[in-house]
């Protein structure tokens, strides 16, 4: 390459990473809109959780076909992009396969493994496309997956396929130029797949093949940079966020919910016979009272907002949800998608108003998620168990239920009746306390 090519490449590379950094900065800003919660306890268990679930894909293989194919794509993209370092150095300094002389036979093994993984990625992505568009599995044609989310999945499959094809064509044209008399390129690498593609360049002039090689090379690296920046808009963001999401996941046993600190404090005060009810701590009259539960994204904690960004919209949660299976309106996947949509809307509001959120008369509750969806949940934790990256739609549902009950007194009639009975009778049933044990006298 000429120096002009090197300079152009440097500009494209810097622009790609600057846009990516800008997107990451916005994501971090948006996640930090959530309430602070401490998830730094038990680091040993957290590292193990991340290694097992995010790196080891342990929950993906519960559905073997999709799990194994996903591992092919995951490992393929991670390992193949190791070559990205060599491409960047070659692009900046005008070299050609700069690592080959230093790695020797190891380089041949690496390139060969890259090619095998590339063909496995193409195969896996093809199967994914068939499952999504021809077989049309139920969770991929669900009513909550329409518009851009539905198209986004296909865009990613096309992106991955094109990038792998460009990688193999780049290697095939490179191999052809290595083998022409005189050797335009020095021999480097082993090409178990692209050796079968290389014959398509036979009969073409060396100059034309060099042009094609550079075209494949440029399209491949620019495609990677475009794909990297597309992540900000896409469900594919999970390839980055799955690691922090599994690390910061709730380690408590499923079904154990957090108590509200303010309520716990009041209960302890009432139960303490030595407490002085008149010895109240000073109250800041200008302070905004803490909200019970959540009605908008600012009321959720930052881990729940991280969950929303990490969701890959696979639909495993919804397919396992008993409420959804019986025709209820609830879809755990929609809960996460709605939370992310609202979070992005709030982020755009902040961007448009120079870093300050201007109330827009919208909330996550009602404008995105309806009470009907929330009360359909049986709190069985099936969605949490099924999620491949430890997302918890249930935690969001429970926080929004808290808001409905404790802030708006908007629980369903049956639940209100139960709570009234507990308050008056000490039990969920409408019997006086004297009659609570009558059942034992029945035959």
Secondary structure as UniProt FT lines:
FT   HELIX           3..31
FT   TURN            32..33
FT   HELIX           43..49
FT   HELIX           50..55
FT   TURN            58..59
FT   HELIX           60..62
FT   HELIX           64..80
FT   TURN            81..82
FT   HELIX           83..93
FT   TURN            98..99
FT   HELIX           100..103
FT   HELIX           105..133
FT   HELIX           138..140
FT   TURN            143..144
FT   HELIX           148..179
FT   TURN            181..182
FT   TURN            192..193
FT   HELIX           194..196
FT   HELIX           198..201
FT   TURN            202..203
FT   HELIX           206..230
FT   HELIX           231..233
FT   HELIX           235..237
FT   HELIX           238..247
FT   TURN            254..255
FT   HELIX           261..271
FT   TURN            273..274
FT   TURN            277..278
FT   TURN            285..286
FT   HELIX           297..299
FT   HELIX           302..310
FT   HELIX           316..320
FT   HELIX           322..325
FT   TURN            326..327
FT   HELIX           332..352
FT   TURN            353..355
FT   HELIX           364..367
FT   HELIX           371..376
FT   HELIX           382..386
FT   TURN            388..389
FT   HELIX           393..406
FT   TURN            407..408
FT   HELIX           413..425
FT   HELIX           433..435
FT   TURN            436..437
FT   HELIX           438..441
//
